Amino acid sequence: MARVLLRSLNKMFDATHVVKDVNLEIRDKEFLVLVGPSGCGKTTTLRMVAGLESISSGEVLIGETVVNDLPPMDRDIAMVFQNYALYPHMSVYDNMAFGLKMRKFERAEIGKRVQAAAEILGIQNLLVRKPRQLSGGQRQRVALGRAIVRHPRVFLFDEPLSNLDAKLRVQMRVEIKKLHNRLSTTAIYVTHDQVEAMTLGDRVVVMRDGVVQQVGEPLELYNSPANRFVAGFLGSPGMNFAAVRVSGEKDSLRAHKPGFGIEVPPELARRLAPYIDKDVTIGVRPEDLRLANGSDAAGLCFEGTVEVVEKLGSEILLDLQVGDQTMVAAVEPNVRATRGDKLRFALRPDRLHFFDAASEVAI
């Protein structure tokens, strides 16, 4: 196994700077996820680690070795791609064995490794089939098996589940996590799906426009986002944001705009003191809004008009009009609400977020 170190990694495509000074340490046996929207540089970063993309500046180390000038086959990595890239004329066995044959492994060793990988993935009965005879999930298992037989120091995953249907993606997420726990191999996983990132990663790296925005454990990023982008990217449905004005005195602050206003909790008021008479952005997640009752502090309540009711079974999403602002509340499935209802909602004071209006950095 090995750690992977990225030092001041940059990638230029002509005049376009797509990866900007990325510094990361992927720890030995860690499962690290790179996540972000399309075009953020995550796949390019992965391809530089793999040796499939040249490095404009910076270094990639696998173990203690700088691998910038090593070809992919000499980096002791295995990569699983978005498309399965299976040879259609070969059996499953031959697809999994192909890389080992090219490296002149003995036939007995190849058979041993293929059988072991097939057992791990539960595809022993598929070894004689051709790829066209397999489902999407089975093909992805074969692609994983082809990587496993290599016994690499590092696994690289480039959006491997994006071609699967929603139910199968959930199943394969679990399988990949089990696989990592069993093999204890360092893994770097690229996805644009924040659910995949949160469920798979030991740590998650959020990227935007080639820049690392925040690195941390999934719940750390979810509960304490470094900026508005991270806060909005993680979570489904996304965090509600509203531009508000901070007013009042140091120990008694309000954050308000037409049709919406709350009293700032004391622990947040101290951090917001420098923003008195200035605009900030308030953020609250849908699950941190609930229907108000008589025990809720009036200063943490507001009214909203229901525009859309989305019944998901485990919860109900209410799309609200709050003044000139739209918000989403995730409420209990037994709540009865219809379009046009005016309801009163309460905020969880310990779950509020505020961001600088200009820099978008968390306050």
The 8 nearest C-alpha neighbors of each residue, nearest first, counted from 0:
[[1, 152, 184, 27, 185, 28, 153, 2],
 [2, 0, 62, 27, 152, 61, 185, 3],
 [1, 3, 27, 26, 62, 25, 61, 4],
 [4, 2, 61, 25, 60, 24, 62, 1],
 [3, 5, 24, 60, 59, 23, 25, 6],
 [6, 4, 59, 23, 22, 58, 8, 24],
 [5, 7, 22, 58, 8, 57, 4, 59],
 [8, 6, 20, 57, 21, 22, 9, 5],
 [7, 9, 57, 21, 20, 6, 56, 5],
 [10, 8, 18, 19, 56, 20, 55, 57],
 [9, 11, 55, 18, 17, 54, 16, 12],
 [12, 10, 16, 15, 13, 17, 55, 14],
 [11, 13, 15, 14, 16, 10, 17, 55],
 [12, 14, 15, 11, 16, 10, 17, 55],
 [13, 15, 12, 16, 11, 17, 10, 55],
 [16, 14, 12, 11, 13, 17, 10, 18],
 [17, 15, 11, 18, 10, 14, 12, 19],
 [16, 18, 209, 10, 40, 11, 15, 19],
 [19, 17, 209, 10, 9, 40, 16, 210],
 [18, 20, 9, 209, 210, 21, 17, 8],
 [21, 19, 7, 8, 9, 22, 18, 210],
 [20, 22, 8, 7, 19, 23, 211, 6],
 [23, 21, 6, 5, 7, 20, 8, 24],
 [24, 22, 5, 4, 25, 21, 6, 3],
 [23, 25, 4, 3, 26, 5, 22, 2],
 [26, 24, 3, 2, 4, 23, 29, 31],
 [27, 25, 2, 29, 24, 28, 3, 185],
 [26, 28, 2, 1, 29, 185, 0, 25],
 [29, 27, 185, 184, 183, 26, 0, 30],
 [30, 28, 185, 26, 27, 31, 186, 201],
 [29, 31, 186, 201, 200, 187, 185, 32],
 [32, 30, 187, 202, 200, 203, 201, 29],
 [33, 31, 188, 203, 200, 189, 196, 187],
 [34, 32, 189, 204, 41, 188, 203, 205],
 [35, 33, 205, 190, 191, 189, 204, 206],
 [34, 36, 206, 191, 205, 39, 207, 37],
 [37, 35, 191, 39, 38, 207, 34, 206],
 [38, 36, 39, 35, 191, 40, 41, 207],
 [37, 39, 40, 36, 208, 41, 209, 17],
 [38, 40, 208, 207, 209, 37, 36, 41],
 [41, 39, 209, 43, 18, 38, 42, 17],
 [40, 42, 44, 43, 39, 33, 45, 189],
 [43, 41, 45, 44, 40, 46, 189, 157],
 [42, 44, 46, 40, 45, 41, 47, 52],
 [43, 45, 41, 47, 42, 46, 40, 48],
 [44, 46, 42, 48, 43, 47, 49, 41],
 [45, 47, 49, 51, 43, 52, 48, 44],
 [48, 46, 52, 50, 44, 49, 45, 51],
 [47, 49, 45, 46, 50, 59, 44, 51],
 [50, 48, 46, 47, 51, 71, 45, 76],
 [51, 49, 71, 47, 52, 48, 70, 46],
 [50, 52, 46, 49, 47, 53, 71, 48],
 [53, 51, 47, 46, 50, 54, 43, 49],
 [52, 54, 47, 55, 50, 51, 10, 67],
 [55, 53, 56, 10, 47, 52, 9, 57],
 [54, 56, 10, 9, 11, 53, 57, 8],
 [57, 55, 9, 54, 8, 10, 58, 7],
 [56, 58, 8, 7, 6, 9, 54, 55],
 [57, 59, 6, 5, 8, 67, 60, 65],
 [58, 60, 5, 65, 4, 66, 67, 48],
 [61, 59, 65, 4, 64, 3, 66, 62],
 [62, 60, 3, 64, 63, 2, 1, 4],
 [61, 63, 1, 2, 64, 60, 3, 4],
 [62, 64, 61, 60, 65, 2, 1, 3],
 [63, 65, 60, 61, 62, 66, 59, 67],
 [64, 66, 60, 59, 67, 58, 61, 63],
 [67, 65, 69, 68, 60, 59, 64, 74],
 [68, 66, 69, 65, 59, 58, 54, 50],
 [69, 67, 66, 70, 65, 50, 53, 54],
 [68, 70, 66, 67, 73, 71, 74, 50],
 [69, 71, 73, 72, 50, 68, 74, 66],
 [72, 70, 50, 74, 73, 49, 69, 51],
 [71, 73, 70, 74, 75, 76, 69, 50],
 [74, 72, 71, 70, 75, 69, 76, 66],
 [75, 73, 71, 76, 72, 69, 66, 70],
 [76, 74, 151, 73, 152, 72, 153, 77],
 [75, 77, 153, 151, 74, 152, 154, 78],
 [78, 76, 154, 146, 151, 155, 153, 79],
 [77, 79, 155, 156, 154, 80, 146, 76],
 [80, 78, 156, 157, 155, 142, 159, 143],
 [81, 79, 157, 82, 159, 83, 156, 78],
 [80, 82, 159, 158, 157, 83, 161, 160],
 [83, 81, 80, 84, 159, 162, 79, 85],
 [82, 84, 85, 142, 80, 139, 81, 138],
 [85, 83, 82, 86, 80, 142, 81, 87],
 [86, 84, 83, 87, 94, 130, 142, 138],
 [85, 87, 89, 88, 94, 84, 130, 90],
 [88, 86, 89, 130, 85, 129, 131, 90],
 [89, 87, 86, 129, 90, 130, 85, 131],
 [90, 88, 86, 87, 93, 94, 129, 91],
 [89, 91, 129, 93, 128, 92, 127, 94],
 [90, 92, 126, 94, 93, 128, 129, 127],
 [91, 93, 126, 95, 90, 94, 96, 127],
 [94, 92, 96, 90, 95, 91, 97, 89],
 [95, 93, 91, 97, 92, 96, 89, 90],
 [94, 96, 145, 92, 93, 97, 144, 91],
 [95, 97, 93, 99, 94, 98, 92, 100],
 [98, 96, 100, 94, 99, 93, 95, 101],
 [99, 97, 101, 100, 96, 102, 95, 145],
 [98, 100, 102, 101, 96, 97, 104, 103],
 [101, 99, 103, 97, 102, 98, 104, 96],
 [100, 102, 98, 99, 103, 97, 104, 96],
 [103, 101, 99, 100, 104, 98, 97, 105],
 [104, 102, 100, 101, 99, 105, 106, 98],
 [103, 105, 99, 100, 102, 109, 106, 108],
 [106, 104, 108, 107, 109, 103, 100, 99],
 [105, 107, 109, 108, 110, 104, 100, 111],
 [106, 108, 110, 109, 105, 111, 104, 112],
 [109, 107, 111, 105, 110, 106, 112, 104],
 [110, 108, 106, 112, 111, 107, 113, 105],
 [109, 111, 107, 113, 108, 112, 114, 106],
 [110, 112, 108, 114, 109, 113, 115, 107],
 [111, 113, 115, 109, 148, 114, 110, 116],
 [114, 112, 116, 110, 115, 111, 117, 109],
 [113, 115, 117, 111, 116, 112, 110, 118],
 [114, 116, 112, 118, 113, 117, 111, 119],
 [117, 115, 119, 113, 118, 114, 144, 112],
 [118, 116, 122, 114, 123, 120, 115, 119],
 [117, 119, 121, 115, 116, 120, 123, 114],
 [118, 120, 116, 117, 121, 115, 178, 122],
 [121, 119, 117, 118, 122, 116, 140, 144],
 [120, 122, 118, 119, 117, 123, 124, 116],
 [123, 121, 117, 125, 124, 120, 118, 126],
 [122, 124, 117, 125, 121, 118, 126, 114],
 [125, 123, 122, 126, 127, 121, 128, 117],
 [126, 124, 122, 128, 123, 127, 91, 92],
 [125, 127, 91, 92, 128, 124, 123, 90],
 [128, 126, 90, 125, 91, 92, 129, 124],
 [127, 129, 90, 125, 126, 91, 132, 130],
 [128, 130, 90, 131, 132, 91, 89, 87],
 [131, 129, 132, 133, 87, 138, 128, 91],
 [132, 130, 133, 129, 87, 134, 128, 138],
 [133, 131, 130, 129, 128, 134, 125, 138],
 [134, 132, 130, 131, 137, 138, 135, 129],
 [133, 135, 137, 136, 138, 132, 131, 130],
 [136, 134, 138, 137, 139, 163, 133, 162],
 [135, 137, 139, 138, 134, 140, 167, 163],
 [138, 136, 140, 134, 139, 135, 133, 141],
 [139, 137, 141, 135, 140, 136, 133, 134],
 [138, 140, 142, 136, 141, 137, 83, 143],
 [141, 139, 143, 137, 138, 142, 144, 136],
 [140, 142, 144, 138, 143, 139, 145, 137],
 [141, 143, 139, 145, 140, 144, 83, 138],
 [144, 142, 140, 146, 141, 145, 147, 139],
 [145, 143, 141, 147, 146, 142, 116, 140],
 [144, 146, 95, 142, 143, 147, 148, 141],
 [145, 147, 143, 77, 144, 148, 149, 78],
 [148, 146, 144, 149, 145, 150, 143, 116],
 [149, 147, 112, 150, 146, 145, 113, 144],
 [148, 150, 151, 147, 146, 77, 99, 145],
 [151, 149, 148, 147, 152, 146, 77, 75],
 [152, 150, 76, 75, 149, 153, 77, 154],
 [151, 153, 0, 1, 75, 76, 184, 185],
 [154, 152, 76, 185, 151, 186, 184, 155],
 [155, 153, 186, 77, 76, 78, 185, 187],
 [154, 156, 78, 187, 186, 188, 77, 79],
 [157, 155, 188, 79, 78, 189, 159, 158],
 [156, 158, 80, 189, 159, 81, 79, 188],
 [159, 157, 190, 81, 189, 160, 161, 156],
 [160, 158, 81, 157, 80, 161, 156, 79],
 [161, 159, 163, 162, 158, 168, 81, 171],
 [160, 162, 163, 158, 159, 81, 168, 164],
 [163, 161, 160, 164, 81, 82, 159, 135],
 [164, 162, 160, 161, 168, 167, 135, 165],
 [163, 165, 167, 166, 168, 162, 161, 160],
 [164, 166, 168, 167, 163, 169, 170, 161],
 [167, 165, 169, 168, 164, 170, 163, 171],
 [166, 168, 170, 169, 164, 165, 171, 163],
 [167, 169, 171, 165, 170, 166, 163, 160],
 [168, 170, 172, 167, 166, 171, 165, 173],
 [169, 171, 167, 173, 168, 172, 174, 166],
 [170, 172, 174, 168, 173, 169, 175, 167],
 [173, 171, 169, 175, 174, 170, 168, 176],
 [172, 174, 176, 171, 170, 175, 177, 169],
 [173, 175, 171, 177, 172, 176, 178, 170],
 [176, 174, 178, 172, 177, 173, 171, 179],
 [175, 177, 173, 179, 178, 174, 199, 172],
 [178, 176, 174, 180, 175, 179, 181, 173],
 [177, 179, 175, 181, 176, 180, 174, 182],
 [178, 180, 176, 182, 181, 183, 177, 175],
 [181, 179, 177, 183, 178, 182, 176, 184],
 [180, 182, 178, 179, 183, 177, 184, 176],
 [181, 183, 179, 184, 180, 178, 177, 147],
 [184, 182, 28, 180, 179, 181, 185, 29],
 [185, 183, 28, 182, 0, 186, 153, 179],
 [184, 186, 28, 153, 29, 27, 30, 154],
 [187, 185, 154, 30, 153, 155, 184, 31],
 [186, 188, 31, 155, 32, 30, 156, 154],
 [187, 189, 156, 32, 155, 33, 31, 157],
 [190, 188, 33, 157, 158, 32, 156, 34],
 [191, 189, 158, 34, 192, 33, 188, 196],
 [190, 192, 35, 34, 36, 193, 37, 189],
 [193, 191, 190, 195, 194, 196, 34, 35],
 [192, 194, 196, 195, 233, 197, 191, 34],
 [195, 193, 197, 196, 192, 198, 234, 233],
 [196, 194, 198, 193, 192, 197, 199, 172],
 [195, 197, 193, 194, 199, 200, 198, 32],
 [198, 196, 217, 194, 195, 199, 200, 193],
 [197, 199, 195, 196, 200, 194, 172, 217],
 [200, 198, 196, 197, 195, 176, 201, 172],
 [199, 201, 202, 32, 31, 30, 196, 203],
 [202, 200, 30, 31, 216, 29, 199, 203],
 [201, 203, 216, 200, 215, 31, 217, 32],
 [202, 204, 32, 215, 200, 214, 31, 216],
 [203, 205, 214, 33, 213, 32, 34, 206],
 [204, 206, 34, 212, 213, 35, 211, 33],
 [207, 205, 211, 35, 212, 210, 39, 34],
 [206, 208, 39, 210, 209, 35, 211, 212],
 [209, 207, 39, 210, 40, 206, 17, 38],
 [208, 210, 18, 40, 39, 17, 19, 207],
 [209, 211, 207, 19, 206, 208, 212, 18],
 [212, 210, 206, 213, 205, 21, 207, 204],
 [211, 213, 206, 205, 210, 207, 229, 214],
 [214, 212, 205, 211, 204, 225, 215, 229],
 [215, 213, 204, 203, 205, 202, 212, 216],
 [216, 214, 202, 203, 220, 219, 217, 213],
 [215, 217, 202, 219, 218, 203, 201, 220],
 [218, 216, 197, 220, 219, 203, 202, 221],
 [219, 217, 221, 220, 216, 222, 197, 223],
 [218, 220, 216, 222, 217, 221, 223, 215],
 [221, 219, 224, 223, 217, 218, 222, 215],
 [222, 220, 218, 219, 223, 224, 217, 233],
 [221, 223, 219, 220, 218, 224, 350, 230],
 [224, 222, 220, 219, 221, 225, 218, 230],
 [225, 223, 220, 230, 226, 229, 221, 222],
 [224, 226, 361, 360, 223, 213, 229, 227],
 [227, 225, 360, 361, 228, 224, 359, 229],
 [226, 228, 230, 359, 229, 231, 360, 354],
 [227, 229, 231, 230, 226, 232, 359, 212],
 [230, 228, 232, 231, 227, 226, 224, 233],
 [231, 229, 227, 224, 228, 232, 233, 226],
 [230, 232, 228, 238, 237, 229, 233, 227],
 [231, 233, 229, 230, 228, 234, 237, 193],
 [234, 232, 231, 230, 193, 229, 221, 237],
 [233, 235, 237, 236, 232, 238, 231, 193],
 [236, 234, 237, 233, 238, 194, 193, 232],
 [235, 237, 234, 238, 285, 327, 284, 329],
 [238, 236, 235, 234, 231, 239, 232, 233],
 [237, 239, 284, 231, 283, 282, 240, 285],
 [240, 238, 283, 282, 326, 284, 237, 327],
 [241, 239, 282, 281, 238, 280, 283, 242],
 [242, 240, 281, 280, 243, 282, 239, 324],
 [241, 243, 280, 279, 281, 278, 240, 244],
 [244, 242, 255, 256, 279, 278, 254, 280],
 [243, 245, 278, 255, 254, 277, 279, 246],
 [246, 244, 254, 275, 276, 253, 277, 278],
 [245, 247, 276, 275, 253, 252, 244, 254],
 [248, 246, 252, 251, 253, 249, 275, 245],
 [247, 249, 251, 250, 252, 246, 275, 272],
 [248, 250, 272, 251, 252, 247, 268, 269],
 [251, 249, 248, 252, 268, 265, 269, 247],
 [252, 250, 248, 249, 247, 253, 268, 263],
 [253, 251, 247, 263, 246, 248, 262, 268],
 [254, 252, 262, 246, 263, 245, 261, 255],
 [255, 253, 245, 244, 261, 243, 260, 262],
 [256, 254, 260, 243, 244, 259, 253, 261],
 [255, 257, 243, 259, 260, 258, 244, 254],
 [258, 256, 259, 322, 255, 323, 260, 243],
 [259, 257, 322, 321, 256, 260, 323, 302],
 [260, 258, 256, 257, 255, 301, 322, 321],
 [259, 261, 255, 254, 256, 253, 301, 258],
 [262, 260, 299, 298, 254, 253, 263, 255],
 [261, 263, 253, 298, 252, 299, 264, 254],
 [262, 264, 252, 253, 268, 261, 267, 265],
 [263, 265, 267, 266, 268, 348, 262, 349],
 [266, 264, 268, 267, 263, 269, 250, 251],
 [265, 267, 268, 264, 269, 270, 263, 349],
 [268, 266, 270, 269, 265, 264, 271, 263],
 [267, 269, 265, 271, 270, 266, 263, 272],
 [270, 268, 272, 267, 271, 266, 265, 249],
 [269, 271, 267, 268, 272, 362, 273, 266],
 [270, 272, 268, 274, 269, 273, 267, 275],
 [271, 273, 269, 274, 249, 270, 275, 268],
 [274, 272, 271, 275, 270, 269, 277, 249],
 [275, 273, 277, 271, 272, 276, 245, 278],
 [274, 276, 245, 246, 277, 272, 273, 247],
 [277, 275, 246, 245, 274, 244, 278, 247],
 [278, 276, 274, 275, 244, 245, 279, 246],
 [277, 279, 244, 243, 245, 356, 242, 276],
 [280, 278, 356, 355, 243, 242, 354, 244],
 [281, 279, 242, 354, 241, 353, 356, 243],
 [280, 282, 353, 241, 240, 352, 242, 354],
 [283, 281, 240, 352, 239, 353, 351, 238],
 [284, 282, 239, 351, 238, 352, 287, 285],
 [283, 285, 238, 287, 286, 239, 282, 237],
 [286, 284, 328, 329, 287, 327, 288, 238],
 [285, 287, 329, 288, 284, 328, 330, 289],
 [288, 286, 284, 285, 347, 346, 283, 289],
 [289, 287, 346, 286, 328, 285, 345, 344],
 [290, 288, 344, 345, 330, 291, 287, 346],
 [289, 291, 344, 343, 345, 292, 288, 342],
 [292, 290, 344, 345, 343, 289, 295, 300],
 [291, 293, 294, 295, 290, 345, 343, 344],
 [292, 294, 295, 291, 296, 297, 290, 345],
 [293, 295, 292, 296, 291, 297, 345, 300],
 [296, 294, 293, 292, 297, 291, 345, 299],
 [295, 297, 298, 299, 294, 300, 345, 293],
 [298, 296, 300, 299, 295, 301, 345, 261],
 [297, 299, 262, 261, 296, 300, 260, 263],
 [298, 300, 261, 297, 296, 346, 345, 262],
 [301, 299, 345, 297, 344, 298, 346, 343],
 [300, 302, 344, 343, 259, 345, 303, 299],
 [303, 301, 343, 342, 344, 321, 341, 304],
 [302, 304, 321, 320, 342, 319, 341, 343],
 [303, 305, 341, 320, 319, 340, 339, 306],
 [304, 306, 319, 338, 339, 340, 307, 318],
 [305, 307, 338, 318, 319, 339, 304, 320],
 [308, 306, 318, 338, 317, 305, 309, 319],
 [307, 309, 317, 316, 310, 318, 337, 338],
 [310, 308, 316, 315, 311, 317, 307, 318],
 [309, 311, 315, 312, 308, 316, 314, 332],
 [312, 310, 314, 315, 313, 309, 316, 332],
 [311, 313, 314, 310, 332, 315, 309, 331],
 [314, 312, 311, 332, 315, 331, 310, 330],
 [315, 313, 332, 331, 312, 311, 330, 329],
 [316, 314, 310, 330, 332, 309, 329, 311],
 [315, 317, 329, 309, 328, 308, 330, 318],
 [316, 318, 308, 328, 327, 307, 319, 305],
 [317, 319, 327, 307, 306, 326, 305, 316],
 [320, 318, 305, 326, 304, 306, 325, 303],
 [319, 321, 325, 304, 303, 324, 322, 326],
 [322, 320, 303, 324, 325, 323, 258, 319],
 [321, 323, 258, 324, 257, 320, 259, 303],
 [324, 322, 321, 320, 325, 258, 257, 259],
 [323, 325, 321, 322, 320, 326, 241, 319],
 [324, 326, 320, 319, 321, 323, 318, 327],
 [327, 325, 319, 239, 318, 320, 324, 328],
 [326, 328, 318, 285, 317, 319, 316, 329],
 [327, 329, 285, 317, 288, 316, 330, 286],
 [328, 330, 316, 286, 285, 315, 314, 317],
 [331, 329, 315, 314, 289, 328, 316, 332],
 [330, 332, 314, 333, 334, 315, 329, 313],
 [333, 331, 314, 315, 334, 313, 312, 330],
 [332, 334, 331, 335, 314, 315, 330, 312],
 [335, 333, 332, 331, 336, 330, 315, 290],
 [336, 334, 333, 337, 332, 315, 331, 308],
 [337, 335, 334, 340, 338, 308, 305, 317],
 [338, 336, 340, 339, 308, 305, 335, 307],
 [337, 339, 305, 306, 340, 307, 308, 336],
 [338, 340, 305, 304, 306, 337, 341, 307],
 [341, 339, 305, 304, 338, 337, 342, 336],
 [342, 340, 304, 303, 339, 305, 302, 343],
 [343, 341, 303, 302, 340, 304, 344, 290],
 [342, 344, 302, 291, 301, 290, 303, 300],
 [343, 345, 290, 291, 289, 300, 301, 302],
 [346, 344, 300, 291, 289, 299, 288, 290],
 [347, 345, 288, 299, 348, 287, 300, 344],
 [346, 348, 350, 349, 287, 345, 288, 351],
 [347, 349, 350, 351, 346, 264, 299, 263],
 [350, 348, 347, 351, 264, 266, 346, 352],
 [349, 351, 347, 348, 352, 287, 283, 346],
 [352, 350, 283, 348, 349, 282, 353, 347],
 [351, 353, 282, 281, 283, 350, 354, 361],
 [352, 354, 281, 362, 280, 282, 361, 279],
 [355, 353, 361, 280, 362, 359, 360, 279],
 [354, 356, 359, 279, 360, 357, 358, 362],
 [355, 357, 279, 359, 280, 358, 354, 278],
 [356, 358, 355, 359, 360, 279, 354, 278],
 [357, 359, 360, 355, 356, 354, 226, 361],
 [360, 358, 355, 354, 227, 356, 226, 357],
 [361, 359, 226, 358, 354, 355, 225, 362],
 [360, 362, 354, 226, 225, 353, 355, 359],
 [361, 354, 353, 355, 360, 270, 271, 352]]
